[in-house]
Amino acid sequence: MSENKDPHGTAPGRRVEDVKFVYDFTEGNKDLKDLLGGKGANLAEMTRLGLPVPPGFTITTEACKVYLATGEEPAALRDEVSAHLAALEETMGKKLGQPDNPLLVSVRSGAKFSMPGMMDTVLNIGLSDASVEGLARQAGDERFAWDSYRRLIQMFGKTVLGVDGDLFEEALDAAKAAKKVTVDTDLDAEDLKKLVTAFKKIVEKETGRAFPQDPREQMDLAIRAVFESWNGERAKLYRRQERIPHDLGTAVNVCSMVFGNLGPDSGTGVAFTRDPASGQQGVYGDYLQNAQGEDVVAGIRNTVPLAELERIDKASYDQLLRIMEILENHYKDLCDIEFTIERGKLWMLQTRVGKRTAAAAFRIATQLVDQGLIDEAEALQRVTGAQLAQLMFPRFDENAEVKQVARGIAASPGAAVGKAVFDSYTAVKWSRSGEKVILVRRETNPDDLDGMIAAEGILTSRGGKTSHAAVVARGMGKTCVCGAEELEVDTKRRRMTVPGGQVVEEGDVISIDGSTGKVYLGEVPVVPSPVVEYFEGRMHPGAEDADELVEAVHRMMSFADRTRRLRVRANADNAEDALRARRFGAQGIGLCRTEHMFLGDRRELVERLILADTEEERDASLKALLPLQKQDFVELFEAMDGLPVTIRLLDPPLHEFLPDITELSVRVALAEARQEPHENELRLLQAVHRLHEQNPMLGLRGVRLGLVVPGLFAMQVRAIAEAAAERKAAQGDPRAEIMIPLVGTVQELEIVREEADRVIAEVEAATGTKLSLPIGTMIELPRAALTAGQIAEAAEFFSFGTNDLTQTVWGFSRDDVEASFFTAYLEKGIFGVSPFETIDKDGVGSLVKAAVAAGRATRPDLKLGVCGEHGGDPESVHFFHEAGLDYVSCSPFRIPVARLEAGRAACQAEGSDHR
């Protein structure tokens, strides 16, 4: 029935029993990742391309979702699996686990998005006491058969039966010690038979049951284990880190086994069509002779570079290079490939669009444009603002005096400095205490994910560019050096020994360079990245000394700027920040916080304003502040000449400008005890008590302050107007905009606006200068968003203050909640990400969209922007584009990120027009 072939699974209105839950590799394609997962979809695609893929089938994500929801597989699943297994047995000419000619299969996870090492895999299913001898006869290699059997028991015991993996490792180490060898390949068949017996005893002791001998039971239990691994703690943590939805489920791939552990003419490897660290074209990857799948990524044995395969097996090497070229041209991107060679026969086990470093992402995007494989719009989708931010991080100073102690593989770039720690728990604990740490391990495994996230960088003594540490670190944008073989890492004693015998204890500071692979003792100083130098105009694309990466960034930024609709402004409060923002590409200032101008030497004037008992005293304080405010604005208008400058009038509670109440109380008490003069301190203390509020962020601040303190906002408006007039007289082009904060009702804005218009008219009359000073407001209260249509009658622009809007929508005090319970909310999955980091589209975002619609219904030419910290968050920028805002405003350092993401948002909105 054609309905059963619906690739969309359990669509609305369809019965579960009518859904097709299993697809042969010959049935799918790369576009069915939602249903078949990334691995299954790409195995199907490679099969369609005629590449050598071992036969197999995929159990869909829909089956996983049913299992996770009900605790049981769909009723039809067993029969479907049986039918596909029978077809596979017929194709292979073998039966699963039969004693004389056994078919063995792998059971592997495969979610829509790559989650390296986070979910379960079991190899060699079908081996048992009855079939292991048959495999030995079939292969003509007794050692290989028993090695495969011990691997099955070890992997199955850990991932399916929940046995502590260290028990198997200890037994394996004991076997090697008894034989006086250091690597498992030196164990012979008799050694491995004994090890199998030891492994089976471990399983029976730990689980209370014998290792299952029925091959179908092995397969069914493994399928269940893969389903359940979707909700394993490490998988959930990884999804939260990478912002992968939790409701996707995983597919399960059942694939006929091919063996890389059949001797020196066999092996397994991982290849990249380009270097995932730098983006350079060439032969990149790792190969391990006489090894099976997981050995390469686990980093247990050190690999040889992929180029060595040409010497070991030239025919397979040449075939692999041809397949790599086919796959890159087909996917039009860097491909990450897993392969096995079985006695000279090459098999493709997986391909996917490979994870890459930020530098590689920009280089590869421009290379593919130059090769004609993609256009600029598609290239812009291949890079992200988060990657650009990584490229702006500092790097180590090449001229600094350093003590290099080792060099490993440059797995993921960056300059990381921190205290050495040797386990994940310590990394997390110290990081939460404010310490910067480097996680040092022999090799990492999925259980180390917590520590990898907490650490500044990762250092391992084993593994290559395709090891677990390298792949996960690249995905997270975390600095990583792998395979530093000169280091002796002793995790039990919490120390490592460097060449020459010096010991690095836990807590000693080390520095690692993920761009060169170098490891240093102590803290190495850092210098600005070349990408920052480019944005600041100190490195020019096309110049002789221009960095290749800078060229790639320049090209992507140029296209983003030509494409984007959103303008990008800066949050800047002084001329210095404004000039830097302008160098970084700011198209104006979206938020100038005038309260920052009242600190420092001016605090005393503000205190006098607060303490004023009479109108004369208050006017005197305001008169003293006026010229200082005016000069602030003159400098700002000069720095941003010709560009808009949105000035927010005083926003915070006045008590923020006063001394701490406890400290001031102590001063007064001491003065009284010593009978010293303290009239001013006493008056100040009385004022602090008078202004004290239980929740000052919801009290006397913003427009409320301007209405309660006569002349305060008028002084600021006058300073703005006089500064603008002075700049115009000097042939400048000031474009000031006046923003009233914390408005909750149009009446507040109308009163302030009336006073502001009067002051501006007075300045125009006094200077003979016509001024254009638009007056608008911040939308940062739910009521303001809900009554935006009314407020727009008195406002010429809106700027969404999403920091306060998030606080007031959620009822959160940001200063308190992030430290108190946000960590728990993130761990429990209540948040995928903090709503202060990325805008809450459902709650806060709904209010933004409603205010946009209502405001423009009243005033069609209403200018709309955002000046909360979300203005520099990549994901939020896309939301603001969709919501119809005119600009985003963010800190100077995040301006390039916002520019790039605004371009990406425009391209995504265009959709198929650019593809």
N, C-alpha and C positions, 0 to 999 in steps of 0.2 A: 504493500500500500504506500502510495507516495507520501501520505500524511506521516508515516513512520520515519520518513527521511528528512523531516523538518529539522534544519540545523539549529533552530532556536529553542529546541527542547520543550519544556513545559510551558508553552505559551498560554495566555489567559483563555479559559474555556476548553482546554484540552485535558483529557484524563491522563493520569500518570501511566495507566496500563497501556495507553496507545503510543507512548513515547519510545523512541529508539534510544537505547542507552549505550550501545557498543558500536563502534565504527572500525572497520578494518583500515590499515594504513593506506590501502588503495582507494578509499572512499572520501577522504577529507582533503583539505587544502589549507594554506597558510592564513586564510581569512576567517577560519572557524575557531579562533583562539578562545572566544567566550565559551564555546561548547567543548572543544577538544584540549584546551590548555595550550600554552605556547609550545611545549615539547611535542605533543601529539599532532598539532596542526603542522608543525615544521617537519616532523617525520613523514607525514602524509605528503607534504609539498615536495620533499626530496624524492619520495617514491614516484610521484607524478613526473618529476624531472628525469627519471630513469637512473638515479644514483644508487649505489649499492647499499641498501638499507635492509637489515635483517627483518624478515616478515614479522608482523605482530598486529595488535589491535589496541584501541583506546576506549576506556570506560569514561563516559562524559562527566563533566562537572555537574550536570543535572542529577546524576545518580548519587554523587557526593552530597548534594544539597538535601536530597531525600533522606539519606542516611543520617546526616547531621541533625535533621529536623525530627526524625522519628526513632533513631537508634537502630534501625533495620534497613537493609538494602531493599530497593524496590523489588516487588515480587517477581517481576519478569527478568531481573538481572541475571540470576543464576543460569536460566535457560539460554539467554543471549550469550553469556560468557561461554557456556558449554558448546554452543554452535560455532562460535568463532574459534574456540580452542580446537575443535574437531577439524575445522578448515585449516588451521595452522599446522596441525599434526599431519594432515594429508599433504600439505605443501612441503613440509620438511622430511616426510618419510619416516617420522619417529613419533613415539607417543610419550606424553608427559610422564617422566619418572619410571618408565618401564625398565625392568632389570637388564635386558640384553642390549637395547638400543635407545637410551633415554633421551627425550627432548627436555632441555632445561630452558627456563625463561627467567627474565628479570621482571620485577614489578617496581615501577618508578613513578614518582609523583610528577605533576606537570601543570602548574597553575597558569592562568592567563599571563601574569607578569612574572618575570624571572625572580625566584627567591632562592639563590644558591645555597644549598646545604641546609635549608631551614625545614624541609620536610623529608619524609622517609623514602628509602630505596632499599630493595632487597635483591641480591643477585643469586644465581645458581639454584633457583627454586626447582624442585624435582629430584634433587639428590637425596639419597637415603642409604641405609645400610645395604639395601637390596640393589640399588642402581649404581653405587659408586664403582663397583667392580666393572659393571657394564660400560661406564664412561671411560674407565682405564683401558679396557679392551678397544673401545671405539677410537680412542685417541692414541692408543699405543704408548701411553705414558702414565704409569701408575702414580708417580709423584704429583702430576698435574691434577689427577682425579681427587686425590686425598687433600690437596691444597684447596681445591674448589669446595670440597665438602666442609673443611674447617672454616672457610670463609662464610659459607651459608649459615652454619650454626652460630658463628660469631655475630653476623649481621642480623640474622633472624632473632637470635636471643636478645640482642640489645633493642632493636627497633620494634619488633612485634611482641615479644614476651616481657619486655621491660626489665631485663637483667642488667645490672650495673656493668657497663662496658669495660671498666677497669679490671674486672675479674678475668675477662678473656685476655686482656693485654698482659696481666701479670702471669697468666699461665703460658702465654706465648714467650714472654721474656724468660721464664724459667726453662722452657724447652731450648731456647737459644743458649742460655747459660750452661745448661747441661751438656750441650754439644760443643760449647766453647766457640760459638759463632756470633756475629753481630747483626746479620740480616736474615730475614726469613727465607730468602731464596737458597740459603745454605743448609736448610733442613731437608732431609731426604724423605722418601715415602714412609719408611718405618717411623721416623720422628713424627710425621704428620698423622699417621694412624694413632699414635699414642696421644697426640694433641687433640684429635677428634674425640677420643674416649674421655679425655679430661674436660673438654668443652661440654660434652653431653652430661657429664656428672654435674658441672656447674649449673646447667639448665635445670636438671631434675632437682637439685638441692634448692635452687632459688625460686622455682615455680611450683614444685610439688608434682610435676608431671614430666614424662619423658619427652625428648625432642620429637615432634610429630614426624612420622614416617610416611604418611599418606600424602603424595605430592599435591593432590587437589586441595586437601586441607591446608597445606603450606601456602598455596596460592590464594585461597579465599581469606585466610588470616592476614596475609600480607596486604591484600587489597583493602581490608578493613583498617589495617594499621595506617596505610597511606591516607585514607579518608580522615581518620582521627588525627593524623599529624597536622592537618590544616588548622586545628584549634590547639596545637601544642604551644606552650609558652614562648618558645623561641620564634615560632612562625608568627604569632600574634605581635610580639615585640618588633620583629622585622617589618611587618605590615604597617605598624604605627610609625616606625621610623621613616619608611618610604612612602607613607600615605597611600597604601594600597587598600581598597575597600575590603571589609571583613566578610562580605556576603557572596563572594565569587565562587568559593569552593575550588577544589582541585580535581583535575582529571587524573586517571591512572593508566599508565602505559604498560601493557604486557608484551614483551618483545623476546623473540627467540634469542638465546644466548650465543654470542660469539666470544672467543676466548683469546685474551692477550697473554695468558700465562701458560702457554704451551711450549715455551722454550725460547731460545735466542732469536728465532725467526718470527716471533710474535711479540706483541707489545700494545701499549695503549697510549693515547696522547690527546692533547688539546691544542688547537691551532687558531690563530687569528689572521684574518685577511689583511689586517694592518696592525701596527703596534698600538695596543689599547692605552698605553701610557703616553706616547708622543704623537700618535697619528701617522707616523711615517710608514710608507709602503715597504714591504719586505717580507721575510719569512720569520714569523714570530710564533712561538709556542713552546711546548714541552713534550718530551717523549720519554717513555720508560719501557725498556725491554722486559719481556717475561713478567708482565704485570697485568692486573685487572683494574677495570674502571676507576674505582674510588681511590686507588693508590696515588694517582697524579694530583687530584685536587686536595687530598688529605695531607699532602706534604710529608708523608711518612718516610719516603725514600727520595733522595734528591734526584731530579730528572736531568736529562741532557737537553740542550737546545734543539728545537725542531730541525734546524739545519743539519744536525748530525744524522738524521734519518736518511739523508742522501747517501751517506757512506754505508749505513747499516743495511738499507733496503731501497736501492735507487728506483726500482720499478714502482713500489708503493709510494715513494716520495713524489715521483713525477705525476702519478695519478692523483695524489692528494692536491698538488698545486693546481692541476687542471680543474678539479672539483671546486677548490677555493675560488678560482676565477669565475667559474659558472655561478656559484652562490652569491658572490659579491655583486656581479652584474645583474643577477636576478632580484636580489633583495635591495640593491642600490644602496648598500650600507656596509659598514664593518660587520663581519660575521664571526661569531664565536662557534667553533666546531669541536665536537668530541668524536674520536674515531678509535677503532681497534684494528690491529692487523693480526689475523689468525693464520699462522704458517704461510705468510706471504700474500694473503688475500686481505684487501682493504675493505673495511665496513664503516659506514657512516652511522653514528649512534645519536647524533643531535646536531642541530644548528639553531642559532638564534641571533638576532641583532645584538651585538656584544656591548656590554658595559664598557665605558671608557672614562678616562680622566677628563677634566674640564678642558685642558689644553688640547687633548686629542679631539674632543668634540668640535672645537672651532676649526682646527686644521682639516679634519676629515670633511666637514661640511663644505669648506671652500674648495678642497680638492675634488670632491664629487661634482661640484658645479663646473669646475674647469674641465673635467672629463666628460661633461655633457650628460651625466647620469641623472642629475636632478637640477631644478631651477633654483633661483635665489629664495623664492618663497618657501620651497620645501627645505632648503638649507637652514632657513631661519627657524623652522620647527625642530631642527636637529640640535639646537643649542638652547640653553635656558639661562635665565637671570641668576639662578643659584650657581650655575657653573661659572658665569662671569664674575660673581662675587668671590668665588674661590680663587680665580686668577688675580684678584686684586689684593690677596693676602700677601704680607711681606715674605721675603726669601732670605736665606742666610747670606751674610756679608762675606764675599769671597776673599776679601783682604784682611779678615779678622785672624788673630792668632788662635789656632784651634789645635786640639789633640784628637786626630782621627785614630780610631782603634779598630775599625772593621769596615768592610764594604760588602753590601749584599746586593740584591736585585732591586732596582728602582721600580717598585710596584705601583705606587700611587703618590703623586707629587705633593710637595708642600714642605714647609719648614716647621717641625714640631719639637718643642722643648718641654720636658717635664721630668718628674721623679719616676724612676723605674719601679714598676710593680709587676708581680709575677703571677697574679691570678685575677680573674674577672671580679670576684667579690671585693677585693681590695681596691681595684680600679674604681668601682662604683662608689665605695665608701669614702675614699679620699677625694674623689671628684665632688661629691656632695658637700664635702667640708671646704671646698674652694681650692683644693690643690689641683695643679695641672700634672697629669701623669702620662707616662708612656707604658703601654701594656707590652711586656716582654714574654714571649712563649717560645718553646721549641717549634711548635706549629699550633695554629688555632683550629678550633672545631666549632660547630654551631652553638655549643654551650657557652662559648666565650662572647656571644653577641652583646650581652649587657656591658661587659668591660670594654669592648671595642667601641661602643657608642660613647661611653664615658670618657675614653682616653683621647688625648691630643693626637696620638699616633700609635702605630702598631709596629713592633719589631719582632721578627722570628728568625731562628737559626736554620730552619728548614723550609723547603717549598720554593716554588718559582712564581712566575707571573700569573699562573693559572691556579695557584693554590687557593684554599679557602680564604686565607687572610687577604690575599691580593684582590680576589674577585669582590669580596664583601666591602673591603676598604674603598675600592674604586667606586662601587655603587653608592657609598655614603659620602664620597668626597673627602675621605680621611687619609692623612699621610701614612704611608706604609713602606717599610723596607723588609723584604723577605729573603730567606736563604743566606743569611750572613753566617756562613759555615765556620768562620774563625771564632765565633762566640760559643762558649760552653754554657748553656743555660741550665741551671739547676733549680727547677721550680719548687722542689720540696724544701730546699735550704734557702729559698728566696734570694738568689744571687746569680750573677753570671761572671764568668772569667773571660777576660779579653786577652788577645795575644800579648805575650810578655809576662802573663801571670797575674796582672792586676785584677782585683776582685771588685765588682760593682754590686754593692748591697742594695736591698730594697730601700728606697728613699733617696738614693744618690741621683743627682740630676744628669740626664743625658740628652743629647740632641740628635735627631735623625732627619736626613734629607731625602725625601721621597722622590726627588728629581734626579739624584745621582746615586742613591743607594748608600751614601756615606753615613757612618755612625761616629759620633763624637762624645767625649766625656765633657761634662759641664755644660754651661749655657753658652750657645753661640749667638752673637748679636745678629739682628736682622736688618735688612734694607728694603726700601719700597720695591714692589714688583714692576717689571717693565710695562705692564698694562696700565698701572697707575701713572707711570711716567708719561705714557701716551695720552691718557686723558688730561693730564696737567700740561700737555704741550711740550714736554721735555724729550719726547721721542717721536719722530715723524715717520709715518709710513712712506716707503719709497727711498728713505735715506740709506746710505751705505751701511750704517750700523743698526738699521732697523731689525728688530727681532721678527722671525717668521710668524710667531704667534701674534705679535702686534698687527702684522699685516692681515691675518685672518680675522682678528677682532675688529679691526677698522672696517673691513669689508662687510661684516655682519651688522655692525652698528650703522654704517652708512645706509644699508638697505632698510634696516628697521626705522631709521629716521625718515626715509622717503615714504615709507609705507604707513606709519602709525597715524592715527587720528588724534589720540590723546596727547596733549602737551604735557611737559614735565617741568614742574617748578621745584624750588628748594625751600626747606624750612631753614631759615637763617636769620640771625638776630644782630649781626654786625657786618661791617664792610669786609672784614677778612674772610668770614664764612661765605659771604655773598660772592666775592671774587673767585674763591675756590669752586663754588657751585657753578658759576658761569663757565669756568674752564671745563668743568665736567659735563657741560651741555645744558645747564638749567635755562629755561625760557622765562625766568622771572622768579619772584619769591611768592610762595603761596601762603607762608606763615612767618611773620616777624612777631616774636613774643616780646612785647614791650616790658614785661615784668623783669626780664633778664637785664634790662638797662637800669633798673632801680637798685641793683645790688652793689656790693663793693663800697666805694667812697660815698655813694649817694644814700646809703642806708640811714644815715643820721638825718638827712632831709626828710625821708619818709617817716621816720620816727616823730619828727617835729610836726608833720602833717597829721599824724594819728593823734598826737597829744594836744593838738590845737583846741583851746577852749573857746576861742572867739573867732569870728569871721575874719578879723584882721590877721590873726596868727595863721589861719589856714591859707588866706590869700598870699601871705608872705612866703609860706612854704611852696605853694604852687608857682609863685613868681620866680623862686630860686630854681625850681626844677625845669621850668619852661626852656631856657636857653640850652640846657644840657640835653633835653629831649630833642630840641630842634637840631642840634649838631649831630646827634645820632642819626637822624633822618637825612640830613644833608649828605653825610658820608655814605649812607645806604643807597640813596638815589644816585649818587655819583657812580658807585660801583655797579649798579644795575641800570644805568642810563638806557632809556629806550625800551625797557622791559617792565612789566607790571610788578608792583611791590604791595602785597596785601599785609596791612599792619593791623594786628589784633590789639585792641585797647586792653587795658589792665584786666587780667583774668583771675589770678589766685586770691585767696583770702588775705586780708591785710596782716593777719597774725604771722604769716610766713616771713614778713620783713622785720619781725620783732624778736628779741632774744627768747631763748628757751625758758618756759615758765619756771621750771625747777631751778635752773641756774640763776635766774634773776631773783627768785625767792631767797636763795642762799646768800646772794650779794646783799640784799636788803637786811636780812637777819643779822649778818655779820656787821654791817654798818651800824645797826641799832645797838648791838651788843658793845661795840667799841665807841658808841656815841659820836659817830662821824656823820658829817652832812650827807644826806641821801635823798633829798627832795626829788631830784630828777628820776632816780631809780624807782622811788616809791610811785611816782606818777606813771612811770612806764609799766610797773607791775600792775597797777590798777587798770591801765589800758589793756594789758595782756589778759587780765581776768575778765574784763568787760567784753573783749572780742573772742574769748575762748568759746569754741563750739565743739559739741560731741562728734559731729561729722562735718568738718569744714568744707569738704568737697561738695556737699549738698547745702551749703549755707550761704553766707554773705560773700559772694564773689561774682565776677563777671559783670553783666549788665546791672545786677542788683547793687553792686558796689558803686557803679557810676551814678545810680539814681540816689543812693543814700549819702554819698560824700559829694557835696556840691562843688562844682568846678573841676573835679578830677578829670573826667572825660573831656570837658571843654579845653583844659590845658593841653591834653594830648592832641586833640584835633587841631588846635591852634598851632602847635609845634609842627605837625604834619603839613598844614597849609603854608606856614611861613617858610618851611624848608623847601617845599615844592616851588613856591614863588621865587626863592633865592636861586634855585637851580635853573629855573626858566630864565631869570635875569642873566645868568651866566651862560646862556645858550644851550643849556642841558635839556633833556627830555624826560622829566620825572613822570612816572605813571603810578601814582599812589592810589591804593584802594583802602578804605577804612572798614574794618570788620568788628562788629559788636559781638562779644562772646556770651554764651549761656542764655540766649533769648528763649523764653518759653511761651511768650504770647506776643502778638503783634503790637499791643499797646506799649510794651516796654520799648520796642524798637522805634515806635513812632515818637515817643518822648525824647529819646536820645537823638534821633535823627533831626528833630526840630531844633534842638540846641546846636547840633553839629552844623546844620545848614546856616544858622545864624552866625556862628563863628567863622565859617568859610567866607560868607558874604563880607564880614568885617575885614578879613585879611585881603580879600580881593579889592575892597575899597581903599584900604590903606596902601597897598602896593601897586595898584593899577594893573594887576595881572589877572587874567581870566584863568580860573582853575577848573579842572575836571577831576573831581574826587568822588568816584562811585562809593556808595555806602551799602554794605551788605551785612550778613550775619553768619555765624556758625550754627549749623544744625547739629546739636550734640545732646539734645534731650528728646525723649520719645514724644513729648507733647509738641515740640517744635516740628518734628517730622510729620506728625498726624495733622497739624494745622498749617502745613507749609503753604497751602493755597492762600491763606489769609496773610501769612508773614511775607509772601512774595509781593504783596501790594506795597510794602514799605521797603523792600530789599531789592537791590539791583544785582546781587549775586548771593549764592549760597556756597559755603564751604563746609563740608561734613567733617566734624571733629569726631572721628570714629573711636578715638580712645575713650572719651567721656560717654559717647553714645553706647559703646559696648558695656561700660560700667553700669550705666543707668538702665539699659535693657535687661542685663543679666542680674542686676542687684549685687554686683561685685565691687569691692574696693580693691583695685589692682595692687595697691601697696601692701595689702595683707594677704590676699587669696593666693597669689602666685607662690608664696613661700609656705603657706599653710596646707592647702589641699589640692593644688593643681597637679602635683606629681601623682597623687592617688587617682585623680580623675583621668589623667592620661593613661596610667597603667591599667585602669579598669575599662578603658575604651569609651568612657563617657565623652571625652574629647578625642578626636583624631589628632588635633593640634590645638594649641591655646587660641581662644578667640581674640586675644590681644595680638597674636602674631599673624593670623590669617582671618579675614573677616568671616563672621558667622552669617553665611548667606541666607539661611532660613529665617533667622530672627532679625539681627541688625540689618542684614541685606534687604529684607522685605521692607523695612522702614525707609531705607535709602531710596529704593525704587518708588515707593509710594510718594515720598517727598519730591522726587524728581518729576513725577507725573503731575502732582498737584501744583508744584511751583511753576512749571512751564505752562500749565493750563491757564494760570493767572497772568503770567508774564512770559510770552513765548521766547523772548530773547534773554531770559535769565541765564547768567553764566554760572556754571556748576563745577565745583572742584572738591577735592578731599585733602585734608592736611594732617590727618591722624597718621600714626606710624604705618598703617596699612598701605599708605600711598607708595611705599617702597617694597612691599611684599609681592613677589611674582604672581602668586595665585590670585591675590586680591586685585592686582592691576587688571587682570582679565575680567573680573567681575565689574570693575568700574567702567571698563570699555563697554561691556554689555549693558550696563545701567544707563549709559548715555551721558556720562560726565564729560566735561571739556578738558579737564586736566587733573593730574595727581601731583601732590607735593610731598617731598620726603627729604631726609637728611642728605647733605651734599654727596657723601660717599655712596649712597644708594641710587643716585641719579642715573648713572649708566645702566644699572639693573632695570630701573623703571622704563627707561627709553627702549631697551631691548624687548622687554615684555610687552610694552605698548605696541611695538611692531609685530610681535608674535600674535598678539590678540587680534590685530587688524587682519593678519593673514588667515587666522583660523576662522574669523567671521566671514571672510571671502569664500572659504571652503573650496569647493571644487573648481572655482575660477582660477585658482593658483596651482591646481594639481594636474 
